[in-house]
Amino acid sequence: LSKLLNSLEEHKTDIPSCTDEEFGFLSDLLKSKELNALVNVHNKILANVQDEKFAPILSNSMDIDVEVLDMLASRTHTSEDCRELFYLLQKPHIQ
């Protein structure tokens, strides 16, 4: 954020539509402790999240998926929504 703030200050005159009030708002926002804390939390989450850490919330989620598919199977011929959901639940990213 400090690089962004420095860049903003360097190029303030290059942006003719930027008023002093708008510049002040952006400057205060980029200096705020709250925004810096949010960015730090975001960066920590990104650093710690890995694809292999993602797992189903419920241990029986596959059983629930199969049960829902069984219920939908009999309704796919009567409802376009049921048919679409039936096919979506069979996609690999759901399985």
ZATIMI-971858 format. One record per residue (C-alpha): residue in three letters; x, y negated, z. Coordinates in nm, 4 decimals. Each point is the difference from the previous one (the first is absolute). Example, Ala and Ser with C-alpha at 12.3 -4.5 7.8 and 13.67 -1.06 7.14 Angstrom:
+------+----------+----------+----------+
! resn !        u !        v !        w !
+------+----------+----------+----------+
!  ala !   1.2300 !   0.4500 !   0.7800 !
!  ser !   0.1370 !  -0.3440 !  -0.0660 !
+------+----------+----------+----------+
***
This chain:
+------+----------+----------+----------+
! resn !        u !        v !        w !
+------+----------+----------+----------+
!  leu !   0.0000 !   0.0000 !   0.0000 !
!  ser !   0.2892 !  -0.2336 !   0.0655 !
!  lys !   0.1184 !   0.0445 !  -0.3602 !
!  leu !  -0.3489 !  -0.0795 !  -0.1220 !
!  leu !  -0.0137 !  -0.3094 !   0.2198 !
!  asn !   0.3419 !  -0.1161 !  -0.1230 !
!  ser !  -0.1060 !   0.0529 !  -0.3598 !
!  leu !  -0.3213 !  -0.1912 !   0.0609 !
!  glu !   0.1925 !  -0.2921 !   0.1489 !
!  glu !   0.2515 !  -0.0005 !  -0.2864 !
!  his !  -0.2690 !  -0.0054 !  -0.2672 !
!  lys !  -0.2537 !  -0.2274 !   0.1671 !
!  thr !   0.0627 !  -0.2763 !  -0.2520 !
!  asp !  -0.0343 !   0.2452 !  -0.2908 !
!  ile !  -0.3658 !   0.0548 !   0.0885 !
!  pro !  -0.1766 !  -0.3279 !  -0.0751 !
!  ser !  -0.3415 !   0.1257 !   0.1106 !
!  cys !   0.1266 !   0.0911 !   0.3489 !
!  thr !  -0.1081 !  -0.2640 !   0.2502 !
!  asp !   0.1836 !  -0.0691 !   0.3245 !
!  glu !  -0.2956 !   0.1503 !   0.1856 !
!  glu !   0.0180 !   0.3235 !  -0.2024 !
!  phe !   0.3759 !   0.0179 !   0.0374 !
!  gly !  -0.0317 !  -0.0544 !   0.3744 !
!  phe !  -0.2602 !   0.2749 !   0.0261 !
!  leu !   0.2168 !   0.2500 !  -0.1902 !
!  ser !   0.3081 !  -0.1012 !   0.1947 !
!  asp !  -0.1775 !   0.0398 !   0.3351 !
!  leu !  -0.1462 !   0.3327 !  -0.1095 !
!  leu !   0.3385 !   0.1392 !  -0.1042 !
!  lys !   0.1519 !  -0.1156 !   0.3300 !
!  ser !  -0.2804 !   0.1403 !   0.2159 !
!  lys !   0.0805 !   0.2703 !   0.2531 !
!  glu !  -0.3225 !   0.1803 !  -0.0864 !
!  leu !   0.0832 !   0.0418 !  -0.3692 !
!  asn !   0.3550 !   0.1058 !   0.0817 !
!  ala !  -0.1319 !   0.2585 !   0.2471 !
!  leu !  -0.2431 !   0.1357 !  -0.2609 !
!  val !   0.2766 !   0.0260 !  -0.2590 !
!  asn !   0.2223 !   0.1813 !   0.2510 !
!  val !  -0.2760 !   0.2494 !   0.0807 !
!  his !  -0.0662 !   0.0515 !  -0.3710 !
!  asn !   0.3697 !   0.0644 !  -0.0660 !
!  lys !   0.0223 !   0.2478 !   0.2886 !
!  ile !  -0.3028 !   0.1882 !  -0.1283 !
!  leu !   0.1504 !   0.0166 !  -0.3489 !
!  ala !   0.3302 !   0.1232 !   0.1406 !
!  asn !  -0.1648 !   0.2774 !   0.2028 !
!  val !  -0.2685 !   0.1195 !  -0.2381 !
!  gln !   0.0948 !   0.2859 !  -0.2251 !
!  asp !  -0.2270 !   0.1997 !  -0.2276 !
!  glu !   0.0654 !   0.3258 !   0.1830 !
!  lys !  -0.1272 !  -0.1549 !   0.3224 !
!  phe !  -0.3491 !  -0.0307 !  -0.1426 !
!  ala !  -0.2162 !   0.2851 !   0.1169 !
!  pro !  -0.3731 !   0.0567 !   0.0335 !
!  ile !  -0.1524 !  -0.1588 !   0.3068 !
!  leu !  -0.2008 !   0.3137 !   0.0709 !
!  ser !   0.1637 !   0.3405 !   0.0058 !
!  asn !  -0.3105 !   0.1475 !  -0.1592 !
!  ser !  -0.0305 !  -0.2583 !  -0.2778 !
!  met !   0.0410 !   0.2651 !  -0.2698 !
!  asp !  -0.2865 !   0.2006 !   0.1520 !
!  ile !  -0.2168 !  -0.3114 !  -0.0006 !
!  asp !   0.0936 !  -0.0666 !  -0.3630 !
!  val !  -0.1022 !   0.3536 !  -0.1005 !
!  glu !  -0.3262 !  -0.0299 !   0.1933 !
!  val !  -0.0850 !  -0.3302 !  -0.1697 !
!  leu !   0.0887 !   0.1468 !  -0.3404 !
!  asp !  -0.2353 !   0.2926 !   0.0665 !
!  met !  -0.2828 !  -0.2392 !   0.0837 !
!  leu !   0.0679 !  -0.2172 !  -0.3049 !
!  ala !   0.0330 !   0.2923 !  -0.2421 !
!  ser !  -0.3729 !   0.0664 !   0.0053 !
!  arg !  -0.0791 !  -0.3667 !  -0.0618 !
!  thr !   0.2377 !  -0.0813 !  -0.2866 !
!  his !  -0.2648 !   0.0699 !  -0.2634 !
!  thr !  -0.2556 !  -0.2354 !   0.1596 !
!  ser !   0.2144 !  -0.2976 !   0.0977 !
!  glu !   0.2748 !  -0.1794 !  -0.1886 !
!  asp !   0.1388 !  -0.1306 !   0.3320 !
!  cys !   0.0192 !   0.3521 !   0.1439 !
!  arg !   0.1732 !   0.1217 !  -0.3148 !
!  glu !   0.2559 !  -0.2814 !   0.0149 !
!  leu !   0.0690 !   0.0564 !   0.3706 !
!  phe !   0.0259 !   0.3750 !  -0.0596 !
!  tyr !   0.2714 !  -0.0539 !  -0.2621 !
!  leu !   0.1815 !  -0.2664 !   0.2030 !
!  leu !   0.0244 !   0.2263 !   0.3047 !
!  gln !   0.1728 !   0.2625 !  -0.2125 !
!  lys !   0.2840 !  -0.2334 !  -0.1028 !
!  pro !   0.3483 !   0.0899 !   0.1319 !
!  his !   0.0374 !  -0.3194 !   0.2062 !
!  ile !  -0.3096 !   0.1007 !   0.1981 !
!  gln !   0.1001 !   0.3631 !   0.0338 !
+------+----------+----------+----------+
***
